Amino acid sequence: MTGSIAILLPNWIGDTVMATPALRALRRGAGRSTRMVGLGRAAVCELLAGGSQLDELWPLPAPRRFPFERSLRLAARLRGARFDCAVLLTNGLGAALAARLAGINERVGYARHGRNFLLTRALVPPRDSERLRPIPAIDYYLEIAGALGCPAETPKMELATTTADEAAAERIWNRFGERKDRPTILLNNGAATGSAKLWPAASMAELAQRMVRNLDANVLVLAGASGEAGALRIVELAAMTSVMAMSETGVGLAKACIRRARLMVSTDSGPRHIAVALGVPVVSLFGPTDPRWTDLHSPLDLVVREEVPCGPCQQVICPHRHHRCMTDLNVERVWDAVQQQLTLISR
């Protein structure tokens, strides 16, 4: 690969973190003389800021009412930059259409959503009969790099933080006052879509109390996709001065806070992936989602889940309205997992 490469990044935070081994493989295969530009949502660009795999990060145009207006505007920008190759890590039809309209000679990605004719090299995703076979997204993205002749790469994810985000995280740590130097554990009870992934706030609060009493730790609750209200509810129920909510938002700030943590307890959402990429052990609480899709290939990630007859259903809202895959997951099991993960890294 020579010249310049446009990389259409995944839409979701967790998926983008899982794509970092593929970005590393693409960089090794292309060499430093090749210009590599990542294009993605603003939050995705913020996530990858500070990293070394990409030369530039371009936020995608905001969506408009007309279905393909975003694709047309993206095509115009791609055409102006005269890219030699487009690597589609997103499965969207619109991204493939933009690359084709831009006249990029080589367009590589998976044959999904009827976009085969828009690609010059269409990879066939693994299937069991008519359904997609559950495979880790890390491996899924690495297959694309392999199809371009890139050398084999390890599945280790990687991220970096910026100086500005580290300064912002320091201001949050200062809120712990004289306890700021105590080990800090992060709780994340967020989900990008729906409520089915969430653990009960009362369970999160009880876990936070145990961390303070038994580990003499500070607890910081992230205000993720569930919003500030969800984080504040956990803090209210815990009712301890060493348990605080991070009301500030931003992917870069979240990265810097996670990097400082001794451990994180998280639902299956973006912060879980960020933690492992930054070398922080995680206890991952799984409910409706199938862990095979997001296996992070790391001992830093310990999955805890409750087996129920209806799961994993992959639904964003519990179709049976009992939410047992998460409500039946008791605090004792999660606490045991926390103690196990704390033996991995001494900070």
N, C-alpha and C positions, 0 to 999 in steps of 0.2 A: 504494500500500500504506500502510495506517495501522494504528494500534492496536499489536498485539504479534505477533511472528513467532517461531515455534519452528523452528530449523534442525537437522534430524537429520543429523549430520556423518558423513563416511565412516569406515569402521572402521580403515583402515590409515594409517600415518603419511605415506607418500608421497602417497597419494590426497588426504589432507587438505591437504597443502601445495599440491597442484595445484588444490584447490578455493578457495584464497585469492583469486584474481581474481574468482570468482563471489561470494564474500562481500563483496568491495569493491563489486561492481556492485549487490548487494542493498542495501548500506548507502547508496549514492548514490541508488538508486531509492526507498528507503523514507524517507530523511531522518533527521536526528538525533532527531526527536521520536518516532520509532517504536522501541519496545523490541525488540531482537533478542537472542535467547537461543540459544546453541549447545549441543547435547546430544550427547555422544559418550563413548567409552571414556576412562578416566582419563588414559591416555597421550596421547590426542588433545587433551584439555583442557589438559594440560601443554604440549603443542606450541604451542597458540594463545595461551597466557598471555602477557600483555604487549602483545598486539596491540590495534588500535583499531577493528576492524570490528564486534565483538560487544560487547554491554553486559554479558552474563553468560555463564559457562560452567558447565554442569551435567553432572557425570559420570553416565553411565547406570547403572541398577541392575545389580548383578552377576548373571550368568546362574545359573539354578537347574535342578534336575532336570526339572521339568515344562516341556515345550517352550515354552509361551506364557506362563509365569508372569512372565517379564521384561516381556513386552508389556503384561500386565495392570497391573503395578506402574507402568510408564512411563505408561500411559494415565491412571492415577489422578493422577499428578503433573501431567501436561499439563492434565487437566481442572481441577485446582485452580488452575492459573495462568491459565486462561481465554484461551488464545491465539486470535487471529483467523485465523492462517494457519500452515500447516506446510509447510516446504520440505524435501523429502527428498533429500539429497545421497547417502544410502546407498540401495542397491538392495534392501535386505532386506524381506521380507514382514512381519516382526515390527514394524518401525518404522511401516509403513503401517497395520497393524492397530491399533497403539496410537493413532495420530493419529485414526483413524476412531472408535474406542471413546471417545476423549476428547471427541468432538463438535466438533472443530475444523472450521469451515465450509469453509475453502479448504485443499485438500491437493494439493500439486504435486510431481510426480516422474516418473521414467521408468516406462513400462509394462513391467516386468520381473517374472519369477517369479510370474506369475499374479495380480498385485496390482491390475490395472486397475480393478476394481470398488471398490477402497478409495480411489481417488483421484478428486478432482473435475476435475483437469486432468492427463491422462496423456500424456506425451511419448513418441513412438515412436522408439526408438533406431535409428540407421542400420544397415541390414543389406545384405549381399550374399547374395542368395538367403535361405537359412535361418540363415546365420551372421552374428554381429555384425561390422560393418565396423570394422577397427582405426582408431580416431581418437584423438588426444591427449585424455587425461582433462581437461586444462584446458579444451578446447573443449566437451567433453561437459557439464561443470558450467556453463559460461557460457551454454549453450543454455537451461538451466533459468531462470537469471536473466532472459534475454531473453524467455522465455515469460511472465514476470510484468511485462513492460513496462519493465524496467530499461534504462538507457542502455548503449550499447556500451562495453565495457571492454577495456583492453589485457590481454594474457596474462601480464603480469609478476607473478610470485609474490612474496609478502612475509611476513616473520615478524619478531618482536621478541624480545628477551631480557629477563629480569627482573634486578633488582639482586642478588638472592640467587644466581641462577645464575652471574652474572658473578663474584661473589666466590668461588664454588666453583671456577670455571675458573682464577682467579688462583692458587688454592692448587695446582692441578695444574701450572701453568706454573712455579711456584716450585721444583718438583722438578727442573727442568733446571739449577738452580743458577746459576752464572755465565754459562751459555749461554741463559738464559731470554729474552734479547732477540734471539736469532737467529731468522730466519724459521722458522716451524714448518709442516710439511706433515702432513696427516692421512691415514691409511690406514684404510679401512673394508672389511673382508672379511666382512660380515654378510649375512644373508638372513632374512627373517621366517619363511619356510617352506622346508623341504627344503635339500638340499646342492648342487643343480644350478647355482646362481648363483655358487658360491664359486670364487675363483681359488686355485691351489695355494699353500699357506703358504710354500713355498720360493721361489716367484716373488715374492711380496710381500716377503719378507726380502731378496732380491737387489735389488729396487727400492729398498728402504729404505737399503741400503748405498750405492747410487749417489747417493741424495739427500744423504747425509751427506758422502760423499767429494767429489762434484762441485759441490754447491751450498752446502756448509757449513751445512746445515739441520738442525734438530731434526725428529724424526719421532715422532708420537704415533699409536698404533694404538688405534682405538676397540674397545671390547668390546661388540659389537652382539649381534644375535640368535644369532650363532654361539657366543657365550659368552666368558667370560674365558679359557678354555683356548685357544681359537683365537687370541686376541690374544697371549697369552703365548708360544704356539708361534712366532709370527712374530718376536717379540722375541728368543727363544732362538736362532733360526736366524740372525738378523741379527748378534747378539753384538757390539753396539756400545753404548756408554753413552748416546749421543745418540738411541737408539731406545727408547722406553718404551711401555708399555701403559697405557691408561686403564681400570683395573679398576673404577672407580666407574661406576654406571649411572644412567640417568635421562634423559628426553628433554630437559628444560630444561638440564641440564648439558651434554649433547651439543650443543645449539644454541649455547651460550656458547663452547664449545671450537671448534666449526666456524667461528663468526664471527671468531675470532682467527686462523684459519689463512690462510696464503698460498695454499694449494691443497689439494685433496683428490683422492685416487684412491679410487674406490668401486665396489663392485658395484651392480647395479640394485636399490637398497633405499632406505629412508627418508632416511638421511643425505645421499645424493646430491641429493635434492630440497631438503632443508634448506639445503645449501651454496649452491645457485643462488639460492634465495629471500633469502639473506643476502649475496649479491654476491660469493661465493667461487668461483673457477674450479674446474671438476671435470673429471677424466678418468674417464668412466663405462665400466666393463668389462661388456659384455653377452655373455651366452651363450645360455641357452634362451629368454629372453623377447624379444618383438617390440618393437623401439624405437618403433614407430608408436603404441603405446598410451601411452607416457610421454615423448613429445617435449615438452621443456620450453620450446621456443620461445626459446632463449637461446644466444648465442655462448659463454656461460660454461660450457656443457655440451658436451664433446667425447666422442662415443660411439666406442669402439674395440671391434670384434668380429671373431671368426674365422668366416668362412663355412664351414659344413659342410652336407653333403647332408641331414642329418636335422633341421636347425634352421630357424627357431626353433620348438621343440616345445612350449613353454609348460608343461613338466612340472617338478615340484619335485624329482624325483629322475630322473637320466638313465635312460631306459628301455632304452638299449643298454649301460649300465654302463661306457662308455668315457670319457664326460665330455669329449669332444674339443673341444667349443665353448669350453671354458675352459682345458683343459690344453694345447691347441695354440696358445693366445694367448701369444706369447713376450714376454719382458721388454723386448727391444729395441724392439718396436712401442709398448709402453706408455711407455717412457722417451722416445721421440720425441714422443709426445703430451703428456707432462709438459712438455717443453721448449717446445712450441708454446703450451700454455696459460699458461705463466709469462710470456709476452709480453703477455698481456691486461691485467693489473693489476700495477702496481708498488707493493709495500707496504713 
